Amino acid sequence: MRAFKVFGLLMVVVMVFTACAPAAAPAAPAAPAAPTEIKIAVLAPLSGPVPTFGVSTRDGALLAIKQWNEKGGVLGAKIVPIVEDSQCTPDPAVNAANKVINQDKVKFIIGEVCSKASIPVSEIADAAKVIQISPTSTAEALTLAADGKAKPFVFRACFIDPFQGTVGANFALETLEAKTAFVMVDQANDYVKGLAENFDKAFKAKGGEIVGTESYTSKDTDFSAILAKVAEANPDVIYLPDYYNIVNLAAKQAKEKGITAPFIGGDGYDSPDLDTEAAEGSFFTNHYASTDPRPAVQDLLKAYAAEYDGVVPDALAVLAYDAVNMLLQSIEEAGTADDTVKISDVISKKKFDLVSGSFTLDEFHNPTKSAALLQVKDGKVEFHSSVNP
């Protein structure tokens, strides 16, 4: 009995000391596992009115992704592209954006190409805090929210319509010594409308005269009525800032009517399917020239030719390549592929040295960089001059 009492007393002492001992610290939560892959959606018009734009965009983006993966990916993760055909059209582009965000769970979109498709995609991406970088959409509305400030998650790799339209006007006035211009515009196309408005404004501001402005639609194939008015007005230049498919038709029909005034346009002319015979004598603003001797340009030309059977990249391919590099460099600098707020902040402030030039983004997420002026001459597209902002 006495042994039992001693044992009981010892147990009480042990319990008291145990109760007084500090509680063990809870285990620290495990750090989230680093991603093994990073998905990037590429929205490009592989069908629809401008399929060469889509092919170039896809190929430029895929080459950049391949090069990063060959170096070990980004933050040790493999980059996985998800390519969707967005058709340069609002509804298919919106459907593609919803698919990659909701089903594929992407946090990054490269695309779209056409402003009229990129703008509705930007509303979806920005609301979902998904980073969107359009390689080539030049309409101001792409990156602007309703309050006039930049959409936090939407960026572009190209210069914007006011700059491109102004460059075209200044070139017409100063280099071609044009005094009059006729403007052709598709009012339903944000890209075309933006360029036309800014050309008109800049041309008149420096003393030029707009002798006619006529509208058409993207479905038109017969421009004879408009061209009859062009012939009557007899302008020094014709400003047609549309895509190559429209330029091919209008320029050919103009030559058939004996109209000799040169066409001037924007980067929408840049396509291997541009009818250089019809567009002979035309000029257009663009984002780069393959004759640029900078190492960044020449290195890409070699890599692109090796990857795509000797093809020379057009501006669509170059800007898609640059857009991917903008994104992946920023992810690497941010040190995360999950925090799109942090990555967006890096993109907003970073200086980029890319194929299309060296630049930072302004407060509206638009690059400030030079434009190339190209000429269609002797059946070829040639570099004419470079224009600084």
C-alpha positions as CSV (number, residue, x, y, z in Angstrom):
1,M,0.0,0.0,0.0
2,R,2.8,2.4,0.9
3,A,4.5,1.7,-2.5
4,F,1.3,2.5,-4.3
5,K,1.0,5.9,-2.4
6,V,4.6,6.8,-3.4
7,F,3.9,5.9,-7.0
8,G,0.8,8.0,-7.0
9,L,2.6,11.0,-5.5
10,L,5.3,10.7,-8.2
11,M,2.6,10.7,-10.9
12,V,1.1,13.9,-9.5
13,V,4.5,15.6,-9.6
14,V,5.1,14.5,-13.2
15,M,1.7,15.8,-14.2
16,V,2.3,19.2,-12.6
17,F,5.6,19.7,-14.3
18,T,4.2,18.6,-17.6
19,A,1.4,21.1,-17.3
20,C,3.8,23.9,-16.5
21,A,6.1,23.1,-19.5
22,P,5.7,25.4,-22.4
23,A,3.6,24.1,-25.2
24,A,5.5,22.9,-28.3
25,A,5.4,25.5,-31.1
26,P,3.0,24.5,-33.9
27,A,4.7,23.2,-37.0
28,A,5.3,25.9,-39.7
29,P,3.1,25.6,-42.7
30,A,4.8,23.9,-45.6
31,A,6.0,26.3,-48.3
32,P,3.9,26.0,-51.5
33,A,5.6,23.7,-54.0
34,A,7.3,25.5,-56.9
35,P,5.3,25.0,-60.1
36,T,6.7,22.4,-62.4
37,E,5.1,24.1,-65.4
38,I,3.8,27.5,-66.4
39,K,1.0,27.7,-68.9
40,I,0.9,30.6,-71.4
41,A,-2.0,31.0,-73.8
42,V,-1.3,32.3,-77.3
43,L,-4.5,33.7,-78.9
44,A,-3.9,34.2,-82.6
45,P,-6.1,34.4,-85.7
46,L,-5.2,31.2,-87.4
47,S,-8.3,31.4,-89.5
48,G,-10.6,34.3,-90.5
49,P,-9.6,37.4,-92.5
50,V,-5.9,37.6,-91.7
51,P,-4.5,34.1,-91.0
52,T,-0.9,35.0,-91.9
53,F,-1.0,37.3,-88.9
54,G,-1.9,34.3,-86.7
55,V,0.7,32.0,-88.1
56,S,3.4,34.6,-87.6
57,T,2.2,35.4,-84.1
58,R,2.1,31.8,-83.1
59,D,5.5,30.9,-84.6
60,G,7.2,33.9,-83.0
61,A,5.7,33.1,-79.6
62,L,6.6,29.4,-79.8
63,L,10.2,30.1,-80.8
64,A,10.6,32.3,-77.7
65,I,9.1,29.7,-75.5
66,K,11.3,27.0,-77.0
67,Q,14.4,29.0,-76.4
68,W,13.5,29.6,-72.7
69,N,12.7,25.9,-72.2
70,E,16.1,25.0,-73.7
71,K,17.7,27.2,-71.0
72,G,15.8,25.4,-68.3
73,G,12.5,27.3,-68.4
74,V,11.7,30.1,-66.0
75,L,12.1,29.7,-62.2
76,G,12.9,26.1,-62.9
77,A,9.5,25.4,-64.5
78,K,8.8,24.3,-68.0
79,I,6.8,26.7,-70.1
80,V,3.7,25.1,-71.7
81,P,2.0,27.0,-74.6
82,I,-1.7,26.7,-75.2
83,V,-2.5,28.0,-78.7
84,E,-6.1,29.0,-79.6
85,D,-7.5,30.3,-82.8
86,S,-9.1,33.7,-82.0
87,Q,-9.8,34.6,-85.6
88,C,-9.3,38.4,-85.3
89,T,-12.9,38.6,-84.3
90,P,-14.5,39.6,-81.0
91,D,-16.7,36.5,-80.3
92,P,-14.2,33.8,-81.1
93,A,-11.5,35.8,-79.2
94,V,-13.8,36.1,-76.1
95,N,-14.6,32.3,-76.3
96,A,-10.9,31.5,-76.5
97,A,-10.1,33.8,-73.5
98,N,-12.8,32.2,-71.4
99,K,-11.6,28.8,-72.3
100,V,-7.9,29.3,-71.4
101,I,-8.7,31.1,-68.2
102,N,-11.6,28.9,-66.9
103,Q,-10.6,25.5,-68.2
104,D,-6.9,25.6,-68.7
105,K,-6.3,27.9,-65.7
106,V,-3.8,30.1,-67.4
107,K,-2.5,33.3,-65.7
108,F,-0.9,34.7,-68.8
109,I,-2.2,35.5,-72.3
110,I,-0.1,36.5,-75.4
111,G,-2.6,38.1,-77.8
112,E,-4.8,38.9,-79.5
113,V,-3.4,40.4,-82.7
114,C,-6.3,42.6,-83.9
115,S,-7.5,45.4,-81.6
116,K,-11.2,44.6,-82.1
117,A,-10.5,41.2,-80.7
118,S,-7.9,42.2,-78.1
119,I,-10.1,44.8,-76.4
120,P,-12.9,42.5,-75.3
121,V,-10.3,39.9,-74.2
122,S,-8.7,42.6,-72.1
123,E,-11.9,43.1,-70.1
124,I,-12.0,39.4,-69.2
125,A,-8.3,39.1,-68.5
126,D,-8.1,42.2,-66.3
127,A,-11.1,41.2,-64.3
128,A,-9.6,37.8,-63.7
129,K,-6.1,39.3,-62.8
130,V,-4.7,37.4,-65.8
131,I,-1.8,39.2,-67.4
132,Q,-2.4,39.9,-71.1
133,I,0.3,41.2,-73.4
134,S,-0.9,42.0,-77.0
135,P,2.0,41.9,-79.4
136,T,0.4,44.1,-82.1
137,S,-2.9,45.7,-81.0
138,T,-2.4,49.4,-81.4
139,A,-5.8,50.9,-80.4
140,E,-5.5,53.1,-77.4
141,A,-8.6,51.5,-75.8
142,L,-6.8,48.2,-75.3
143,T,-5.0,49.2,-72.1
144,L,-7.4,51.9,-70.8
145,A,-10.0,51.3,-68.2
146,A,-13.3,53.2,-68.0
147,D,-11.7,55.7,-65.6
148,G,-9.0,56.6,-68.1
149,K,-6.3,54.8,-66.2
150,A,-4.3,51.8,-67.3
151,K,-5.9,48.4,-66.8
152,P,-3.5,46.9,-64.2
153,F,-3.0,43.5,-66.0
154,V,-3.1,44.6,-69.7
155,F,0.0,45.6,-71.7
156,R,1.3,45.7,-75.3
157,A,4.6,45.2,-77.1
158,C,3.9,47.7,-80.0
159,F,3.5,51.4,-80.3
160,I,0.0,52.9,-80.5
161,D,-2.2,54.4,-83.2
162,P,-1.6,58.1,-82.4
163,F,2.2,57.6,-83.0
164,Q,1.8,55.5,-86.1
165,G,-0.9,57.8,-87.6
166,T,1.2,60.8,-86.9
167,V,4.4,59.2,-88.4
168,G,2.4,58.5,-91.6
169,A,1.2,62.0,-91.8
170,N,4.6,63.6,-91.2
171,F,6.2,61.3,-93.8
172,A,3.6,62.2,-96.4
173,L,4.0,65.9,-95.7
174,E,7.8,66.1,-95.2
175,T,9.3,63.3,-97.3
176,L,6.7,62.9,-100.1
177,E,5.9,66.7,-100.0
178,A,2.2,65.9,-100.2
179,K,-0.2,68.7,-99.8
180,T,-3.5,66.8,-100.2
181,A,-4.6,63.3,-99.0
182,F,-7.6,61.1,-99.4
183,V,-8.5,58.9,-96.4
184,M,-10.3,55.5,-96.7
185,V,-11.5,54.0,-93.4
186,D,-13.5,51.1,-92.0
187,Q,-15.4,52.7,-89.1
188,A,-16.1,49.4,-87.5
189,N,-12.5,48.4,-87.1
190,D,-10.8,50.1,-84.1
191,Y,-7.4,49.7,-85.6
192,V,-8.3,51.3,-88.9
193,K,-10.4,54.0,-87.4
194,G,-7.7,55.0,-84.8
195,L,-5.0,55.3,-87.5
196,A,-7.2,57.2,-89.8
197,E,-8.3,59.7,-87.2
198,N,-4.7,60.4,-86.1
199,F,-3.4,60.7,-89.6
200,D,-6.2,63.2,-90.4
201,K,-5.5,65.2,-87.3
202,A,-1.7,65.4,-87.8
203,F,-1.9,66.0,-91.5
204,K,-4.3,69.0,-91.1
205,A,-2.3,70.3,-88.1
206,K,0.8,70.8,-90.3
207,G,-1.1,72.5,-93.2
208,G,-2.1,69.5,-95.3
209,E,-5.6,69.2,-96.8
210,I,-7.9,66.2,-96.6
211,V,-9.7,66.2,-99.9
212,G,-12.0,63.3,-99.1
213,T,-12.8,60.7,-96.5
214,E,-14.9,57.6,-97.5
215,S,-16.0,54.6,-95.4
216,Y,-16.2,50.9,-96.4
217,T,-16.7,47.6,-94.5
218,S,-14.5,44.6,-94.0
219,K,-16.8,42.6,-96.3
220,D,-16.5,44.9,-99.3
221,T,-14.6,43.6,-102.3
222,D,-15.6,46.3,-104.8
223,F,-14.0,49.7,-104.1
224,S,-14.9,51.3,-107.5
225,A,-17.3,53.9,-106.0
226,I,-14.8,55.2,-103.6
227,L,-11.9,55.1,-106.1
228,A,-14.0,57.1,-108.5
229,K,-14.1,59.8,-105.9
230,V,-10.4,59.4,-105.3
231,A,-9.7,59.9,-109.0
232,E,-11.9,63.0,-109.0
233,A,-10.2,64.5,-106.0
234,N,-6.7,63.7,-107.4
235,P,-4.9,63.6,-104.0
236,D,-1.1,63.5,-103.6
237,V,-1.5,60.4,-101.3
238,I,-4.1,57.9,-100.3
239,Y,-4.2,56.9,-96.6
240,L,-5.6,53.3,-96.3
241,P,-4.6,52.0,-92.8
242,D,-6.1,48.5,-93.1
243,Y,-4.9,44.9,-93.2
244,Y,-3.2,43.4,-96.3
245,N,-6.3,41.6,-97.5
246,I,-8.2,44.9,-98.0
247,V,-5.0,46.7,-99.3
248,N,-4.6,44.0,-102.0
249,L,-8.1,44.6,-103.3
250,A,-8.1,48.4,-103.1
251,A,-4.6,48.9,-104.5
252,K,-5.2,46.6,-107.4
253,Q,-8.5,48.3,-108.3
254,A,-6.8,51.7,-108.0
255,K,-4.1,50.8,-110.5
256,E,-6.8,49.4,-112.9
257,K,-8.4,52.9,-112.8
258,G,-5.1,54.6,-113.5
259,I,-4.7,56.1,-110.0
260,T,-1.0,56.7,-109.4
261,A,-1.1,58.4,-106.0
262,P,0.8,56.2,-103.5
263,F,-1.0,54.4,-100.7
264,I,0.2,54.9,-97.2
265,G,-0.8,52.7,-94.3
266,G,0.3,51.0,-91.1
267,D,1.7,47.7,-89.9
268,G,-1.4,45.8,-91.3
269,Y,0.4,45.8,-94.6
270,D,3.2,43.6,-93.2
271,S,2.3,40.1,-94.5
272,P,3.9,37.6,-97.0
273,D,0.5,37.7,-98.7
274,L,0.7,41.4,-99.4
275,D,0.2,41.8,-103.2
276,T,3.4,43.7,-103.9
277,E,2.5,44.2,-107.6
278,A,-0.7,45.9,-106.6
279,A,0.9,47.8,-103.7
280,E,3.9,48.9,-105.8
281,G,4.9,52.4,-104.6
282,S,3.1,52.2,-101.3
283,F,4.6,53.0,-97.9
284,F,3.7,51.8,-94.4
285,T,4.8,52.2,-90.9
286,N,6.1,49.1,-89.1
287,H,7.7,47.9,-85.9
288,Y,11.1,46.6,-87.2
289,A,13.1,46.1,-90.3
290,S,15.0,42.9,-91.0
291,T,17.9,45.0,-92.4
292,D,18.5,46.5,-88.9
293,P,22.1,45.5,-88.1
294,R,21.6,45.2,-84.3
295,P,22.7,41.8,-82.9
296,A,19.2,41.2,-81.4
297,V,17.6,41.5,-84.8
298,Q,20.2,39.4,-86.7
299,D,20.3,36.7,-84.0
300,L,16.5,36.3,-84.3
301,L,16.7,36.1,-88.1
302,K,19.1,33.2,-87.8
303,A,17.1,31.4,-85.2
304,Y,13.8,31.9,-87.0
305,A,15.2,30.7,-90.3
306,A,16.6,27.6,-88.6
307,E,13.3,26.8,-86.9
308,Y,11.0,27.7,-89.9
309,D,12.8,26.6,-93.0
310,G,14.4,29.8,-94.0
311,V,11.5,32.1,-93.3
312,V,12.2,35.7,-92.5
313,P,10.1,36.9,-89.6
314,D,7.6,39.7,-90.2
315,A,6.7,42.3,-87.6
316,L,3.9,40.1,-86.2
317,A,6.4,37.3,-85.4
318,V,8.9,39.7,-83.9
319,L,6.4,41.4,-81.7
320,A,5.0,38.0,-80.5
321,Y,8.6,36.9,-79.7
322,D,9.2,40.2,-77.8
323,A,5.9,39.9,-75.9
324,V,6.8,36.4,-74.6
325,N,10.2,37.7,-73.6
326,M,8.6,40.7,-71.8
327,L,6.5,38.3,-69.8
328,L,9.1,35.7,-69.0
329,Q,11.8,38.2,-68.1
330,S,9.3,39.8,-65.7
331,I,8.3,36.5,-64.1
332,E,12.0,35.8,-63.5
333,E,12.6,39.2,-62.0
334,A,9.5,39.0,-59.8
335,G,10.6,35.6,-58.6
336,T,7.1,34.2,-58.8
337,A,4.7,32.7,-61.4
338,D,1.7,32.9,-59.1
339,D,1.5,36.5,-58.0
340,T,0.3,38.4,-61.1
341,V,0.1,41.6,-59.2
342,K,3.8,41.5,-58.5
343,I,4.6,40.4,-62.1
344,S,2.5,43.3,-63.5
345,D,4.3,45.7,-61.3
346,V,7.6,44.5,-62.8
347,I,6.4,44.8,-66.3
348,S,5.2,48.3,-65.7
349,K,8.6,49.5,-64.5
350,K,11.1,47.3,-66.3
351,K,13.4,48.5,-69.1
352,F,13.3,46.0,-72.0
353,D,16.0,45.5,-74.6
354,L,14.3,43.4,-77.3
355,V,14.3,42.8,-81.0
356,S,11.9,45.6,-81.8
357,G,13.9,48.0,-79.7
358,S,14.8,49.2,-76.2
359,F,11.9,50.7,-74.3
360,T,10.0,51.2,-71.0
361,L,6.2,51.5,-70.8
362,D,4.4,54.7,-70.1
363,E,1.7,55.1,-67.5
364,F,-0.8,53.6,-69.9
365,H,1.3,50.5,-70.5
366,N,2.4,51.6,-74.0
367,P,6.0,51.2,-75.2
368,T,7.9,54.3,-76.3
369,K,10.1,53.3,-79.2
370,S,11.0,54.0,-82.8
371,A,9.0,53.1,-86.0
372,A,10.4,51.8,-89.2
373,L,9.1,53.3,-92.5
374,L,8.9,50.6,-95.3
375,Q,8.4,50.9,-99.0
376,V,7.0,48.5,-101.6
377,K,9.5,48.8,-104.5
378,D,10.2,46.6,-107.5
379,G,8.1,43.8,-106.0
380,K,9.8,43.8,-102.7
381,V,9.3,45.4,-99.3
382,E,12.3,47.6,-98.4
383,F,13.4,49.6,-95.4
384,H,13.1,53.3,-96.1
385,S,13.8,55.2,-92.9
386,S,13.5,55.1,-89.1
387,V,11.3,57.6,-87.2
388,N,11.9,58.3,-83.5
389,P,9.1,59.1,-81.1
